[in-house]
């Protein structure tokens, strides 16, 4: 577990807001000094500066973070994919990015590319436990998934590429914004892996949300702040900073 507390003054007698998240490049990551950084971290920092709230951010395995946000009132979670199944489970602040996902395999794997999702049911696809990719593939009858829980779920894309190399998984799921820097970190050419499927069914709006029974004013406060961030153009500037569209 990794804990960081951000202090902003402005809300009288406000309790600290508990926030849970995971490692997820380039949205939440640790820098060379082991400090939590990333696009989504910048976004929530800006929101807290507007609302005046104190944030206590815990870095957890995704399944643990997800369960905490399901059950603990006034808990914020990000960056969480917004899906029809999850819609009634949370109080949503709003979308901060759109994730465009692909299936990736080693170029020498012999896996044939296809536009049909079901063509990949036979393969071991690495997914983070209770991530949107896990939930949606499971609901589509995928039974050979390599489910990453605990410490495995907080590994970098570079380590997931190593899962392919070591044969722990046949396919990993990632956006180009995560995969290309991972290959560079490993000193591997882009041709080392191949896109075998454009996973449109798994795309989602990455969002900020609260546990569904959270204080309405708390949720509204962050909604207003996010609207302000969008209207001011600051959100787009943060996307540009982190190489997001």
Secondary structure, DSSP 8 states (H G I E B T S, - for coil): -EEEEE----STT---EEEEE--BTTTBEE-TTS-EESHHHHHHHHHHHHH---EEEEE--HHHHHHHHHHSTTEEEEEEEE-HHHHTTEEEEEEEEEE--EEEEETTS-----S-GGGGTTS-EEEETTSHHHHHHHHTT----EEE-GGGGG--HHHHHHHHHTTS-SEEEE-HHHHHHHHHHTT--GGGEEEEEE-GGG-EEEEEEEETTS-HHHHHHHHHHHHHHHHTTHHHHHHHHTT--
